[in-house]
């Protein structure tokens, strides 16, 4: 089996140190008291990464489990929930809320832009009777980062619990959970952390715990219930057997990221240079503002389809880029420059191959994408920016 250069917006390349940690001999996590300390220490490192003193728990399932667990645990039938929607994942949050019996109100922003903060402020003046609000930090399909630093404090002015999908942002974008008054924030192992897929983690505020533990109706499920995790450490009891080796890998991945003091600036710089290269070549980005530092979404030229472009990249260059789904299916291609993928040499190789394949398919480019990228990165390196 040939292993491609994965430059998708998750899963990402896994560093050898993380793979080595994953191969550590297994223990019985339900009986081994040392593993409870290991799990707690891993949660502590995630707290550092997320800049929070709130509880953090790690769930055995990829990021979607975290999103559903938050909705399942907070929402009771009949609750009024605000879904802040400017993309595929933002809208999908509302679907989770509906599953658990919520009355969902959508605040819809332009899908090409970050959430309209001023528009939301005006909306809330007249519409604020909500138990909780759901929103997305990084809209991965469209390559947009939303201003959660402004939105979450605004929601708290009305006592609204915030549930934030930060799966594609944590580790690659600024995140200050406590300072930004965020109640539940969800991350995933396979994005900027560059650990194997399969784990979700959540920070949970005291207010969120209070709502979870003092419901009028029981939580509709077991695996998605966060309530079982409140006293896991005191009781030395996990609701279900944790995936030991995945957590070994996650801890090492977080440790590596915490040591890298340049990670956020490296993501920001690389993303900017990628965009400049694509624009200089005459390609059109899907978003028009609020660009993500972890993924770039570019419109496909009319001359090519996603299938033929991605096939040639894979077969001729051993590179895998991401497509999209829903309304973006077959309209865009996505370059994931997050975590271990956010290395200049990898990005340069991908953009060079991307440039070559586009030209071979008859697309006329105004500049070499990779050359522009290299020039910008070289300039920033000289300035000591990245």
N, C-alpha and C positions, 0 to 999 in steps of 0.2 A: 504494500500500500504506500503510495507516494503521499508525503505529508506536505500540504501547501503552506505557503506563507500566509497566515491568517491575518488579514487586515480588515476584518469585519467589525462591526460595532458590538462585539461580544458573541461567542467566547473569544478571548484574546490569548496570545502566546503565554505559556506558563514557564517561568524561569526554572533553570535546573535546580536551584536551591529549594524551590517550592515543590518540585517533583520529588526531590530527595526526602523532604520532610514528609511527603505523602506516603513514602515507602516505609516509614517507621513501623515497627512491629505493633500489631493491634493489641488492645487491652479490652477488658470488659468494662465499658464506661458506666454501667449501672452499679457495679460493685466496687470498682477501683476508686477509692477516695482521692487519689492523686489526680485522676482525670477531672474530678469536679473543680480542683484548683486550676488545672490547665484550661478548662472551659472558661472559668471565671477570669483568668488572666487574658485569654483571647478577647473576651467581652470588654475587658479594661482597655486593651489596645484599640479596639474599635471605638470606644468612647473618646480616646485621644484623637483619633482620626476625624471623628465627627464633632469634636469640640463640645462635649456634653458631659454632665454629671448624672444624667438620667440613666435608668436601667437600660441595658442592651441585652437582647436575647438572640440566639442563632437558631434558625429553623432548618429542618431537613427537607429542603425543596428550593428550587430556584426563585428568583425575585417575585414571580407572580404569586407564589404562596404567601409572601409577605404582604402584598397588596390585598389579597383576599382575606388573610387572617386579620388585618387591621379593620377592614369593613365588617367582617363577621363578628368581631369582638366588640366593636364600638356601636354598631347600628342595631337598633331594635325596630320591630315592625311599626310603621307609622311615623318614624323620625323624619324630620325635614333635613335633607342633606343638600348642600350646594356643591355642584360639580363644575369646577373651573376648567374650561375646555378650549384648548387651542391646538389640538392634534389628536392623532389616533389613540394614544395612551390616555390622554386627558379625558376623552370621551368614554373610553373603556372603563375608567374608574366609576362612572355613573352606572354602567351596566352591573358592576359588582354590587354597588349600593342597592340597586333595584332587586337583585337576587335575594337580599336579606330584608326586603320589605320596606325600604325607604321611599319616601316621596322626594323625588329628585328634581331640583331646579338647576338648569344649565345656564352658566354665564359663558357665552361663546365669544372668543376673540378671533381675529384674523389668523388663519392657519399658517400664514407666511411670516408671522411676527410673534414676538414675545407677548405674554398676557398683557392686555391693556390695563395698566395699574390705575391710571386716573379714571378710566371708565368703570373699573371695578369699584373704586372708591365711591363714585356717584351712585352706582347700583346698590351698594350696601346701605346707603343713607335711607333708602326706601324698602330694602329687602334684606333683612338681617336676622330673621327668626329661624336660624339653622342650628342644629346640634353640632354639626361638623361640616368641614369643607374638604374636598379632595383636590389635589393639584399635582402637577408633574414638574420636577426640577429641570430635567433635561428630556425634551420630547425627542427621543432617539430616532424615530422614522424621519422626522423633518429637520433634525440637526439644529434645534433651537433650545437655548437655555433661558428659563423664566426667572424673573426677579423675585425669588422666594424670600429674599432678605427684606423686601418691601411689603410683599403680600401677606406673609404670616403675621407680622405685628399688626397690620391693618385688620385682619380677621379677629385677632385677639381683643381688639378694642370693643368688639361686639360679643365677646365670650364664646367665640366659635372655635371648636377643636380643629386643629389642622392635621391632615393626613397627607404626607408628602412622599411621592415616588421619587427617590434620588438614586435609583439603581444605576443609571448611566452617568451619574454626576459625582457621587462620593469618591474621593480620591483624585478627581481630575478637575473639579470646580471648587471654588470657595464654599465652605459649609460650616456654619456656626450655629448649631442646633439651639443652644441655650440663649445666646444673644438674640437670635431671630425668633425666639418664642415658638418653636416648633414642637408639636405634641408627639406625633408618631412620624418617624422618618425611616424609610425602607431602603436598604441597599442590597446588592447582590455580589456574589463571589467572582463572577466570570467577566466583569467589565473592567473598570479601572484598577481593581485590586489584582487582576491577573492571577487568580486562583482558578482551579477547575470549577466548572458549572455544577450547581446542585445545592447551594446554600443561599438562604436569605437571612438578613439580620435587620433588627428593628431597634431603634431607640424609642423609649416609652416614657412620657412625662408623668408626674404625679397626678395631674388632672386626668390624663388618659386612663391611668390605672384606676382612679376613682370611678370613672364612668364604666369601665370594664367590669369591676368587681361589685358594683352596686346597681345592677340592671333590674328592671321590673320583670323581664322575661329571660329565660335561660338562653345561653348561646347555642345557636343551631349548628352544632357540630363539635367534634373533639379535636381533630388534627389541626383545624384552623383556629381553635380557641387559644387566645393568649393568656386567659385567666389561669390556666394550669401552670404557667411559668413564673408566677409572682414569687413563690417561695421555693423555687427549685434548689437553691443553694442551702438555705436553712434546713430544708427537709432531706437534703442529699437524695433527691429523686427527680429523674427526668420523665416528662410525660410519655416519651417514647425513646427508644435507643438512639442516641446520637450517632451520626456517621463519623466514626473516630478519625479515620485517615483524611477525610475531607477537612476536618477541623484542624488537624495537624498542618495541612497545606495552607489553609486560610490564615492561621496564626503567622506562619513564616512570610506569607505574602504581605500581610499588614505590617509586620516588623520591617520588611524591606522598604515599604512605602513610607513609614514613619521616619526612617533614616534618610530618605531622599528629600532634602530641604528645597530642592529645585523643582519638585514634581508639578506643582500648580503652574509655575511660570513656564516650564517646559511644554506643558499641554497648551497653554495660551499662545505661546510663540509658534509652535508647530502648526496649530490650527490656523493661525493668521497667515502663515507662509503658504499653506496648502490652498487656502482661499485665493490668495493673490495669484498663485500660479494658474489656477483654473480660470480665473477671470481674465488674466492676461492672454490666455489662449483663446478666449472668446466663448467660453462655456458659461452657462447660467446656473447660479446657485438656486436651490429651492427657497430658502428663507431670504428675506430682504433685510433683516436686522436680528439682534439678539442671538448671534451665532454661537453655537456650542464649541467648547474647547476639546470635546472628546470625539465628536463625529461630524463629518462634513457631508451634506446631502446635495448632490448636483443633478440637474436635469439631464436626461439622456438626449443627445442630439437626435433630430428627427430621422437621420439616415440609419440609425442602428437600433436594435432591440436589446433589452437587458440580456436575453438568453445568448445571443451571438457574442456580445461584448464580454460577458462573464465567462463564457466557454473558451474564448480565445485567450483571455487572461490566464485561465487555469491551465489549459492544455499547452500553451506556448511558453508561459512564464512561471507556472506553478504558483500563481497568486489567486487568492479568493477574496473578493470584495462582496459587500452586502447589497441585496436588493431591498425592496420594501413590500408592503402589503396594503390591504384596504384600498383607499383612493389613490395611493401612491404606487400601487403595483404596476410594474413595467413602465413607470414614468421617470424613475430616478435610480441612481446608483450611489451607494454610501461607502465612504472611506472611514474606517475606524482607526483613529489615532489616539488610543487610550491605553493607559497602563503600560505594559511592556511593548506594546505596539507603537508607543509614542517615542520612537528613537529615530533620529534624523536619517541615519543610513537606511533603515527599513522604508521610511516614507519616501525617500529619494528613489529607491529601487522601484517602488510601487508606482510612483508618478511617471517614471521613465517608461515602464511597461505600459501604463495606461495611455500615455502619449503615443507610443508606438502602435498599439492596437487600434486606437481611434483613427490614426492616419491610414492604417492598413484597411480599415473599413470605409474609407472614403470621406472622413470628416476633415475639413480644412481648419487647421488651427493657426492662430495668429502668433503664437509663441510656443516655445518648448516648456511644458508645464514644469518639468523637473528642474530645468535650468533656472527659471524664475524662483522656484522654491529654494534652490541652493544659494542663489544670490542673496535672498532675504535672510536666510539662516546665517550665512557667513557674516553679513553685516551686523546681525544681532549678537553673534558670538564675539565679534570685535568690540562691541559696546558692552559686553559682559552681561547681556540681558538674558541669555539662555545657555 
